[in-house]
Amino acid sequence: MTVDTTHPRSIPSADWVTIPDLYADPYPIYRRLRAEAPIHWVPAVNRYLVIGYEACHTIELDQERFTADETNSLMKRSMGHSMLRKDDPEHDVERKAYGGVLRPKAIKQEWNQVFERSFATYLERLREAGPGADLVTEFAAPFAAENLRVIMGFENATQEDVQRWSQTLIDGTGNYADDPDVWAAAERSSREVDVAIDEMLPILRDRPNGSLLSALGASGMPLESLRANFKMTIGGGLNEPRDAIATTTWALLSHPTQLASVLADGRWSEAFEESIRWVAPISMYPREATRDTELCGLHIPRGARLGVAVGAANRDPEVFVDAESYDIDRPRKPHLAFGGGNHFCAGAWVARASVVNVALPGLFRELPGLRLDPDRPAVCGGWVFRGVTSLPVLWD
Ligand code: HEM
């Protein structure tokens, strides 16, 4: 497409888009929007929705024009001011404090055994629930929560606590309706997380270990920032591996030829990467324009609240051939599911190690004849966070 960058057009408005429709299935909406422009003003979400691959990627790489520190951010209200809502150099200082905790060496030395142990525990729970069980609630959610609990250093909490904290804090970041019950639940979790941190910090100072709390506690990060980063990581480190496990399992079980190829050649990594391209677990995140500017030939006003819809960008037909289908054989192009630029997901190695190396191959190895339940179809849902929310499965 040829774009005139010297005379930017004004951005079209899409007042027909509704939040329930985005939640139910955003992809037909993205297709209709894409035919007109890569950016639209969407009154229902009070944002300029950026759906084109090039536009999303440009925003990720340009924090001068597009700040992560959004005005009136609901995430800041729910979780505090974490590095995810800061630009460099402030962001960089906090990101560096994460050190090696989420990186390959620590995963090899410390976390792989945690992933194996959680896998064994929650495989057993799934087996006890028996064929017909929901893979999301009986396996994927507690597996992801338990891994995160241990990595973060919450020796004083359960995986159920981590699930509750994660959900209620995330609900706060999406509380556009300003529902007081949602705020109350988020505030309760926020206080519980503060108490758990305060209790663990002195223990880990006396007995340091490889956990994130131990590393951040020793880094000199102010307590307020530490708490905010912890809440952001609780919110950002659970749903996505959970949803990636469920969506990939569902995709493979619905595409038997591709499943056969994955089983024959151990193509778990390709199955996973294609799945998070196809259905990005974090499908939209915010940025704000710091000045009047131009993007892909469109005029963006200063202060514009942007929704970077990587879930849409990952299906941009200008980049991905037959973008709507799940295809592990498609030509490799970088997807945007882990974001990009300075906020590129800090947990990508953890996600890949726990999901690609442990959960997915383990499930198909240990549950012979794993298949969808023909009487109870999988349920997909969500817009900002999207995935398979219920996946009843059978096995022999
Ligand atoms: C399939 C799994 C995952 C996906 C798709 C994913 C996706 C993302 C995305 C899109 C961002 C950037 C958001 C933005 O720029 O506003 C992000 C940031 C982040 N993620 Fe993940 N994530 C995953 C797993 C994890 C896990 C397991 C952890 C922790 C153990 C984690 C920790 C973080 C952190 C700390 C950030 C903030 C990085 C920064 O601001 O520099 N993520 N993730």
Residues whose N, C-alpha, C, O or C-beta is under 5 A from the ligand:
A	BS01	HEM	M83 L84 R95 T233 G236 G237 E240 P241 A244 P281 I282 Y285 L336 A337 F338 G339 N342 H343 F344 C345 A346 G347 A348 V350 A351
